[in-house]
Amino acid sequence: MLVLFLFFSKVCQAQAPEEKPEEKPYLKLGGAVRFNYNLSTWKKDQLERGGDFGFDMFRINVESAYKGIKLNAEFRHYSQAFGGSFLKQAWFQYDFDERSQLQVGLNQVPFGIQQYNSNNWFFNITYYVGFEDDHDMGVKYIRDSGRWQWQAAYYKSAEEFVFALTDPSPNRYSYDVTGRNKENNQLDFKLIRRLGDSLGHELGVSLQGGLLYNLDTERNGTRYAGAVHYEHKTDQSPWNIKLQAMLYHFNPKYGPGADPGFVEMGAYGANYNVANKGEIYTAGIAYHIPLQTRLVQSIDVYNNYGFYNKRISGYENAHTNILGALITAGPMYIYTDAAFGYNHPWLGPEWTNALAAGTPGNTKWHMRFNINMGYYF
């Protein structure tokens, strides 16, 4: 009997499934605090003071994973004059395998060079018309096999805050169509081909199409955009090169008496006008200098240029050029920029129509010298 008992005990132990170790939730918290100094040539009072130095932004970042579902979120707080507090991004993520994933929520729209079509603190001019580091509400699929990457996305809305027939709020991070129009039902597709032994040469094409719902006529207009780009970026080279050409067209269903030449766009608490169609050409170059001193680890020097050809009769074109350097000192990133603008709302005295009609006959180049100091944790 004892022998039989021991035999069946062994059999039962062999058939019992092994207990898997319990999966533990993953949580990572981070953030940043930034201060800003700026001196603008078109502000006489600021020139008299020698510039201004003040608070820029405080942010919290959260990354989490549990039972195969991931979370990525970033919440930012600015002063009330710049929109106050809002989400920059927040999405749920599921990885099918190491090469493919699905994101649902407020995620980055797959269009053009990413993550940024620029090296400086000010972005390039593409950001200010809604085509750089734009985030919208929807579903995005990413497939990346190394040499090839493709992304497909559907966005129901831009950053939607009020589920009603009211003007979209400009209190947001990325520029979207606002005023009396609402972005909706947008499709994006982006294809990337990487070349070279280090995959350091990237060629890409992006397509976008969607609707614009007009709050006055209660009808949908259309919008579309396309871009081609090249970027050189590899750990084996100190150089980073960004080249991009794009076009777009907004066609809202305005009511009688409305100006068909522009739409309103908004972010950081304020709206301005943007031409309904145009082409944008951008070029950027940066050089990385490793130092590895006790205080400073590296300096990146760069120049980013953007030309905005507005395809509306009588509208004056816009330019931007930003020359600067990024200093990396431990957890601190310090951007020092000389930002030049010609018909640029953030780099000149004309806010409302700089990216629409401009100021024909009275337009000049203006410069803003800016130092942004951020501690990232």
N, C-alpha and C positions, 0 to 999 in steps of 0.2 A: 504493500500500500504506500509506503514511504517513497518507493521508487517511482510509482505512478504519479504521486503528488508532485514530486520534483520535476518529472517529465512535462506534465501539463502546465506547471508554473513557467517553465522555460518557453513552451509554445506560446502561451498567452503574452509573455513579455516580448517575444519576437514579432507577434502580430500587432501589438499595440503601436499606433502611429507615434512618431517622434514629435515631441512638443517643440514648435518653433519659438524662438525668442520673441517676446512681445516687441512690436515696433514702437519706438518712442517718437513722439512729436519733435520736429526740428523747428527751432525758432531763432532768427537772427535779427537783431535790432541795430539800426544805424541812423545816421542823420548828418546834419551840417548846420553851422552857424556862419553867416556871411555878413560882412560890412563893406561899404562902398564909398569910394571917393570919386567925385567927378567935377570937371571944369569944362563948361560949354562956352564956345566962342560967341554964340548969339545971345547969351544972357549977360547983360551988362552988370546987373547987380551981383551976379555970381563971380564975375571977373574982379569986381571991387573987393569981394570977400576972399578972393584967392581959392575959390571952389568950396564944395561942401562935403562933409564926411559924416555918414550916418548908417543906420540899420538897413540891411537889404532883405535878408530872408532867414528863417529858421525852418528846418524840415526834419521829418521823421521817416525813416525807411523800415519796412517790415518784409522779411522773407520767411516763409513758413512752409512746412511739408508734413503731411500725415496721411498714411494709408493711400499713397499714390497721388494725392491731390496737393498741388502747390499753390501758394499765394505770394504775389508780389505787389506791394503797395507803397506809395510815396505821398505824404501829406505835407503841404507847404503853408507857411504863414508869412505874409508880407504885411506892410502897413496898409491901412484902409485906403490910402491914396492909390495903391497899386493892386486893389482887388481883395485885400484881406486874406482869408484862409480858404484853401480849396485843394482838392486832389489833383496831383499831376498825373498819376497813373494808379491803377489797381485792377488786377486781373487774377482769375483762377486759371490754373494750368494743369494739363494732364499730358505726360510724356508717353507716347505709344512705344517708343524705343529711344535709343541714343540719337537718332537722326530726325525724329518727327515729334511734333507737339501741337497741342491745341490750347489756345488762350481765349478766355471769355471774360469780357468786362471792358474797362477803360484801358486800351492798349495802343501801342504805337502803330500808326497807319503805315503799311509797307509801300513807301514811295520814295524814290530817289536814293541818294547816299545816306546811309544810316550808321551809327545812330545820329550823327550830325553831319550836315553839309558845310561844315566850318570847323575852325580850330580855336576861335576866339570866344570871348564871353558874350558878344553881341549876336551870335549866329551870323548867317548870311541873309540877304534880302528875301530869299525863299521862305524863311520863317515868318516874315511879317505879312505874307499873303496866304499863309496856311499850308505850306508845302515842305516844311522842315520840322522834324520832331513833333508832328501833329499826333494827338491822341483822341480817339473817338470810342463810342460805346458799341461793341459788337463782338464778332467771333472771327478769330484768325487761325489759320493752319500754316505751319512752317515745316518744310521738308528740306534738310540740308545733308548732302552726301559728300561734302568736301569741295569737289570741283563744280558741282551744281547746287544751287539753292533756288527754291521757289516758294512763294508765299501767296496765299489766296485769303481774302477777307471780305466779310459782309458787315457793314456798320448800319445799325438801325437809326442812330442819332449821333450828333456830336456830344459834347458834355451837356447832358440834359439835367436841368435842375427843377424846372417847373413843368408839370405835365398838364399844360393848359394852353389856350390860344393867346399867349402873351409873348412879348419880345424876349428872345434868349438873353440871359445875363452875360455880361462881358467879364464877370469875375471867374476867370479860368486861366490855365497855363498856356495853352496853345491857341493860335488864332483860328477862329471859325467864322462863317457867315452869321451875322446877327441882325439887329434892326428888325425889319418887317419880313425877314425870310428865315426859314429854318432848314438846315441840312437834314436829309433823311434818305434812307435806303441807298446806301453807297456801296459799290463793289470795287475792290482793288485786286490787282494781280501784279506780281513782281517776279522777274526771273534774273538770276545772277549766274555768270560763268566766271570761274577763277582760273587763272593761267599761271604758268611758271612752276618751277620745282617747289617753291615755297608757297605757292598759291597766293602770291602777293599782288597780282594784277587782277582787278575785278572789273568786269564789264556787266552792265545791268540795263534793263528796260523795265519801265513801270507804266501801268495803265490804271486810270481811275474814272469812274462814272457814277453819277448819282442824281438825286432830285433836290429841288429847292421849293419848299412849301411857303407860299406867300400868305401872310396873315390877313391881308386886306381882300384879295380876290378869292382866297381859299382854294387856290389852284397850285398844282406842282409845275415848276419850271425844271430845267435840266442843267447839268454841269458836267464837264469832262476835263481830263488833264492827261498828259503823257510826258514821259521823261526818258532820256538816255544818259548814262553816266559811266565814268571811269574813275577808279581809285587805285592808287598804289600805296600799299601799307603792309609792311612785314617787319618782324623782329630782327631780321638780318640787315636792315637798312635804316639809317636815321631819317630818311626822307618820307614824307607823306604828301601825295599829290591828289587833289580832288578836282574833277572836271564834270560839269553837268549842263545839259540844255533841256529846257522844258517849255511846254505851252499849255494854256488852259483857256476855258471859256465858261463863264457863268451866264445862264439865260433865264432869269427869273420872270415869273408871270406878274409883272407890275400892273397896277390899275391905271386909269387915265390920269395924266398929269405928272406921273412919276418920271424921274430922269432915268432912262434906260442904260446910261453909260457906266454905272457903278453899282456896287453893293456895299453894305456896311459890314465890317469885320470887327471883332472885338476880342480882347484879352486884357489881363491885368487891370480890370475895372473901367476900361474906356473903349469906345468905338471910334473908328475912322472909316473913310471911304476908300475903296479899292476898285480899280478899273475892271470892267466885266470880262475883258479878255486881254491876253498879252503873252509875251515870251520872256523867259528869264534865263540868262546865261551866267554861270558862276565858275570861278576858278580859285583854287586855294593851294598854297604850298607851305609846308612846315618842315623844320629841321630840328632834330632832337640832339641835345648836347648833354651827355652824362657827366656829372661832376663828382658825386660821391664824397662831398665834403661833410664836415660834421653837421652843418646846418642845412645846406642846399644839396639835393640829390641830382637835380637835372633842371635844364632850361630848354624850353621849346620856343623857337622864334618862328613867326608865321606872317603870312599876308593873305587876306581873303578879299576877293573882288566880286561884285555882282552888278549886272546890267539888266535893267527891267524895261523892256520895250512894250509900251502900252499900245494896244491895237485899237484905240478909240481916237477918232479924228479930233484934233485940238488938244489932246492930252500930252503933257510933256513927260519925257522919259525920266527914269530915276537911276541913280548910281550909288554904290556904297563901296568903300575900301577901308579895310581895317588892318593896320599894321601893329604887331604887338609881340608879347612874350608871355609864356606861362612858366612860372617858377614853382617847382615842387620842393617843399621843405617839410619833410616828415608828413604829418597829417594835413598840412596846409597846402592849398593851391592858390597862387596869387596871379591873377590875370592883369597885365598892364597893357592897355590898348589906346592907340590913337585912332579913333573911329571917325572917318570922313563920310559925310552924306550929302547927296544932291537930290532933293525931293524925297527926303526920308523923315517920317514923323518923329522918330526917336533921335534923329541927328540933324535937327534944324528947327526953325521957328514955326513952320507950318505943320500943324497936326492933322486937321480934318481932311484936307485934300492933297496931301503930299503924294500919296500913292494912287490918286485919281487924276484930276486935271493938273495938279501941281500948281505952280505960280509962274506961268509963262511971262517972260520979260522981266521977272524980278527974282529969278532963282540964282542962288550962289551956293558954292561949296561951304559947308560948315564942319567944324571939328569938335568932338567931345573927347577929352582926355579922361580916361577912366582906370581906376585901380580897384579890383574886386578881390577881397581877401576872405577866404573860406577855410574853416576848420572842419574836416570831415571825419566822422567817427563811426 
